Amino acid sequence: MADGNTITLTQANFETSVLKSTVPVLVDFWAEWCGPCRMIAPLLEQIAKEHPGKVVVGKVNVDQEQALAAKYGIQSIPAFFIFKNGEIAEQFIGAQHSRQSIEAKLGL
């Protein structure tokens, strides 16, 4: 799933796409069966589309990428990590976040 600035993250591309990114990366840990994950997905895609070159939104399917989910201690989804310069700058859980609050966390 690559749509504009929304990319599918895997163990294979995580380091290049997230840790070495020159722009902030919002990583969405999600799953197909997760209702709240599906609810917030259009909002994340909108943020990615409206801020090309300023932010990347990456999606990690926790069922397919269990090693990544374990590495970042994912216990509840949707879970979001914002990486800046290869470091975790912020993390939050749940679909109750507004577009404004997510954009503010990303510095947009």
N, C-alpha and C positions, 0 to 999 in steps of 0.2 A: 504494500500500500504506500505509494509515493504520490502525494497530491500537493503540488506546489512545494511548500516548505515542510509538509508533513511526511515523515519517513518512518519506515518500519525498522526498528532497532533489533539487532540480534547480537549474540556473543561475538560473532565475526566482525561486525561493523561498529560496535559500541565505542571502542577506543578512538577510532578515526572520526566517527560522526559526532561524538559527545565530548570526550576528554580532550580532543585536539581541535575542537571547534573554536573559531575566532569570534563567534557571536554566542549570546546566551542560548542554552538549549533547555527547553521544557520537556522533561521525560515523563510520559504518562504510562504508568504500569496499569494494565487493564486486562480484561478477559471477555470473550464473546458472550458468556452467560451472565455478565454483570450489568444489570439494568442501569444503575447510576453511571457506569462507564459509558454506556451508549447515550445517555442523556447529555453528558457534558462534551462528547466528541465533536458535535457541530460547532460548539463555541471555540474549542481548541483549533479546529480547522480554520475558522474565521480569523482568529488571532494570527495564525501562520500566514494566511493569504494576505492579510492587510499590513503585515510588517515584513515583507520580503527583504532579506539581507540584514535584518536587525535581530531576528530570532528564528530558531528552528524548533519545530515541535516533533518530537520523536515518540513513537509508541512501542512499548514492550508488551507483547502478549505473554502474560505470566504462565499460561499453560504450555506454551511452546518454548519459552525461555526461562525454565525453572532455575537454572544456575544464576542468571542475572537477578532474578527476583530474590533468591536466597542471599546473594552477595550484598544486596541493598536492604535486606531485612524486611521485605514486603510481607505484611501480615493481613493487611486490609486494603481493598481496592475500591475505587481508583485511588492510587497514590501518585503524587507528583513530586518530582525533584527538579530543581532549577540548578543547572550547572553553569558556572561562569569560570572561564580560564581553567577548565579541567577539574574544578572543585565544586562540591555541593554548596551552593549559596543559600538555598532555602528548600524546605520540604513541607508538604501539607497533604492532607487526606480528605477524600470525600468530594461529592459533586455539588456541594452547596456554595461554592465560591463564585462570585460574580466576575464578569469579564473585566470590570474595572480593577478588582482586587488582584486578579491574575496578571493583568498588564502592569500594574504597579509593582508587583513582585519581580517582574521581568525588567523593570526600569524603562517601560515604553511610554 
